Amino acid sequence: MEDSPRHFARERALGLLYEAELKASSPTEVVADLAVKPDAYVLVLLAAVEDRNDEIDALISGAAIGWDLDRMAVVDRNVLRLAVAELLVSDDVPTAVILNEAVELASGYSTDDSGRFVNGLLATVARQIRAE
């Protein structure tokens, strides 16, 4: 199966969120320094993470029983932020797609246990955000 443009957008957004965190910058600052601007969906996701950061982190923290955000792997934390932002702002994307994409990103870019960790936490947050 071929990856969709939105899959690549999520992957690019994750990379930019990771870069922003390592540089202690905002996603807006990281994007401003790019020679080629990312596509529109990347910008939507980054803006959602940045604009709703406190809300997103509160949702993650509330679902992460026994885990502080600061103790999570950097990639896991940013995958979670990205997915929660997408749950909040992309009503046209099914919840299952967002969760599957997040698990795939976590499994591909983080630890062996990250996929399960992200899946369990996001399932809890998704039930709070989207009562489907």
TAKAMO-V759613 format. One record per residue. N is the residue number from 0. PSI is psi in whole degrees, 0 to 359 (999 if undefined). NEAR is the number of other C-alpha atoms within 8 Angstrom. Layout:
N&PSI&NEAR ; N&PSI&NEAR
//
This chain:
0&136&2 ; 1&139&3 ; 2&143&6 ; 3&162&6 ; 4&327&6 ; 5&328&7 ; 6&313&9 ; 7&326&9 ; 8&317&11 ; 9&318&11 ; 10&317&9 ; 11&317&10 ; 12&320&13 ; 13&315&12 ; 14&320&8 ; 15&323&11 ; 16&319&11 ; 17&313&11 ; 18&316&9 ; 19&317&13 ; 20&317&9 ; 21&328&7 ; 22&357&6 ; 23&43&6 ; 24&173&9 ; 25&157&9 ; 26&324&12 ; 27&317&8 ; 28&320&9 ; 29&315&12 ; 30&322&10 ; 31&332&7 ; 32&355&6 ; 33&143&7 ; 34&323&4 ; 35&122&4 ; 36&143&7 ; 37&167&8 ; 38&170&7 ; 39&320&6 ; 40&325&8 ; 41&314&12 ; 42&323&10 ; 43&313&8 ; 44&315&13 ; 45&318&13 ; 46&320&10 ; 47&317&12 ; 48&316&12 ; 49&314&9 ; 50&330&6 ; 51&28&9 ; 52&313&10 ; 53&316&6 ; 54&315&7 ; 55&312&12 ; 56&325&10 ; 57&319&8 ; 58&316&9 ; 59&312&14 ; 60&321&11 ; 61&329&7 ; 62&341&9 ; 63&71&9 ; 64&123&6 ; 65&4&4 ; 66&126&8 ; 67&146&8 ; 68&320&9 ; 69&338&4 ; 70&345&6 ; 71&152&9 ; 72&143&7 ; 73&316&7 ; 74&313&11 ; 75&313&12 ; 76&317&10 ; 77&329&11 ; 78&316&13 ; 79&315&12 ; 80&317&13 ; 81&313&14 ; 82&318&12 ; 83&320&12 ; 84&317&13 ; 85&322&11 ; 86&324&14 ; 87&324&8 ; 88&347&7 ; 89&76&7 ; 90&338&7 ; 91&351&4 ; 92&124&8 ; 93&146&7 ; 94&316&9 ; 95&323&6 ; 96&315&8 ; 97&314&12 ; 98&316&12 ; 99&318&9 ; 100&319&9 ; 101&317&14 ; 102&318&13 ; 103&316&9 ; 104&315&12 ; 105&317&15 ; 106&324&12 ; 107&332&6 ; 108&356&7 ; 109&212&11 ; 110&171&8 ; 111&328&6 ; 112&355&7 ; 113&322&12 ; 114&313&14 ; 115&318&8 ; 116&310&8 ; 117&318&14 ; 118&312&12 ; 119&316&8 ; 120&316&11 ; 121&326&13 ; 122&319&9 ; 123&313&9 ; 124&319&12 ; 125&321&12 ; 126&328&9 ; 127&322&7 ; 128&316&8 ; 129&104&8 ; 130&89&6 ; 131&999&3
//
